């Protein structure tokens, strides 16, 4: 079974600064996907970024980028130039790339951007 | 982008009643839909995976007779909480995926807050 660990229950950072959220996972699979989802106070889950395990290049989406270390099973999210709208719960998730697979979520990190 | 509509967004009802929650993919065909439950300040817990035209696959510990899931079309799945009790109060979220491969991400609905009095 796969597990996803987010060791930072809460974080806060000043607006415009950079923040990194940590995520580690455990799996025996070699072919999988990793995701970061954002859940703002409105409670809707929003996909922030996705990484395919077979790709060595780190995924980026505007101000969001990841540091994917496959050997270390680490998948951190970096938010640059943080904005007030980034305040949310952030969940790291794992999914095997095999058939109709489900997401396994971490416990989440509550990020607060301070004006 | 892909839109998933979940209805109702909030429901309050008396203990013993049954409650139906709908999940619709508005602009794509959802071969697979997922139902999650989320307790306050906790992560999402997968309840079941629903494939169009077949029976749902429930996660261990989830009562299938309590939480009835129907995925009758490629755009609609429903979750019915039967004979609801206060312990069923929670936030329920659906997601939908086009196709069955990992290359397609899940798109989430806005969730339903269920309160059983």
HADDOCK unambig.tbl for C-alpha pairs under 7 A between the chains (distance, minus, plus):
assign (segid A and resid 43 and name CA) (segid B and resid 110 and name CA) 6.44 0.50 0.50
assign (segid A and resid 43 and name CA) (segid B and resid 111 and name CA) 6.98 0.50 0.50
assign (segid A and resid 44 and name CA) (segid B and resid 108 and name CA) 6.87 0.50 0.50
assign (segid A and resid 44 and name CA) (segid B and resid 109 and name CA) 6.48 0.50 0.50
assign (segid A and resid 44 and name CA) (segid B and resid 110 and name CA) 4.51 0.50 0.50
assign (segid A and resid 44 and name CA) (segid B and resid 111 and name CA) 6.68 0.50 0.50
assign (segid A and resid 45 and name CA) (segid B and resid 108 and name CA) 5.73 0.50 0.50
assign (segid A and resid 97 and name CA) (segid B and resid 101 and name CA) 6.87 0.50 0.50
assign (segid A and resid 97 and name CA) (segid B and resid 102 and name CA) 4.92 0.50 0.50
assign (segid A and resid 98 and name CA) (segid B and resid 101 and name CA) 6.88 0.50 0.50
assign (segid A and resid 98 and name CA) (segid B and resid 102 and name CA) 6.84 0.50 0.50
assign (segid A and resid 99 and name CA) (segid B and resid 100 and name CA) 6.03 0.50 0.50
assign (segid A and resid 99 and name CA) (segid B and resid 101 and name CA) 5.47 0.50 0.50
assign (segid A and resid 100 and name CA) (segid B and resid 100 and name CA) 4.75 0.50 0.50
assign (segid A and resid 100 and name CA) (segid B and resid 101 and name CA) 5.84 0.50 0.50
assign (segid A and resid 101 and name CA) (segid B and resid 102 and name CA) 6.93 0.50 0.50
assign (segid A and resid 105 and name CA) (segid B and resid 43 and name CA) 6.81 0.50 0.50
assign (segid A and resid 105 and name CA) (segid B and resid 44 and name CA) 6.73 0.50 0.50
assign (segid A and resid 106 and name CA) (segid B and resid 43 and name CA) 6.74 0.50 0.50
assign (segid A and resid 107 and name CA) (segid B and resid 42 and name CA) 6.35 0.50 0.50
assign (segid A and resid 107 and name CA) (segid B and resid 43 and name CA) 4.96 0.50 0.50
assign (segid A and resid 108 and name CA) (segid B and resid 43 and name CA) 6.32 0.50 0.50
